Amino acid sequence: METSPQRPAENQTAQAARFFTFLSHLVFGLVCLLLPCGAQAFDRRTPIHLLPEGWSSLEVIGAATRTESRQLNVNGDQVATLEGAVYTSKIIARQRAGRRWEFGVEIPYFLDKEKTVTTALGEVRSHDENEGLGDVSLTSSFCWLESRSGGLGLITGVDIKAPSGDANRDLGTGAWDAVLRTALSYRTPVGFPFLQGTYTWTGHGESHGVDTDEGDELDIAAGLKSRFWHGLGFQASGFYAFLTEKRTRETGGKEVVFAQYRTYGFFLALRYQPHRKLEIDLFHKSIYHHDEDVNIGGTPFTLDTEPSRRFGMMLKYFW
């Protein structure tokens, strides 16, 4: 009896289809593991001056951040492209307490988020219109030296970030963080040159069923905050940031390890003071990324990230 020569071919075709489907889900799942958390769209605040004694302030900030990165395999071939946009706001309330101390609270709020993941299998877009509260921070600052009165200024501070945002909606990291910061400044006729250092200890969190450890991070910055001339001033700084330990994410027995993460960039702000107790700032921040080495379940990948751009506006009211 003759056997049909087409059956093995049909089996091979079915196996190939099943393998292709499995591969598509695998690649998309791995890409989702690499997506950055939207809660990282907020800057950590490191002031170089406290408020004047007895003063309070309220700051309202609105910002838009755009990111784009490519996922490359060990051969340098592109596996996926990730694009994102986050629109955020934040309220900061500060209160001077005596000669040395200042306390505050920072309340972030998400307005809109967009993500696009493109692979060889096609494009997946997600548009999250869910507004929501982010992770709230309590801040404390201590003034050792005041540069406004001349000479050197030195401020240190400790901030605590609570996991108040819903991590499953990308409104928070799902973890408690602690921030240690210091700022050194000096009074000149032009303004205040400054150096800043910030160390962030990050706790373990969970988002979308993924266990996360964002890794501790050290940020160093140097810049100049000018005096006001006829109500106009500026602030310019450059920064460098890197992880002091590996960043990891784990789900379903598969671990993603970010072996290194380094960024650098600049910050520019145009400051306008129409009244002694009112300030309006327009700002821009560009973040440049070194290629990031990633290990997914033993398979190496590289994240080739384009510069992130952030534009925003801040209103400050003092009383």
Helices and strands as residue ranges (DSSP letters): H 6-34, G 38-41, E 56-72, E 78-97, E 101-119, E 122-128, E 132-133, E 137-145, G 147-149, E 152-161, G 167-169, E 177-186, E 191-202, E 204-207, E 210-213, E 217-226, E 232-243, E 247-251, E 254-258, E 262-275, E 278-289, E 292-296, E 299-305, E 308-318
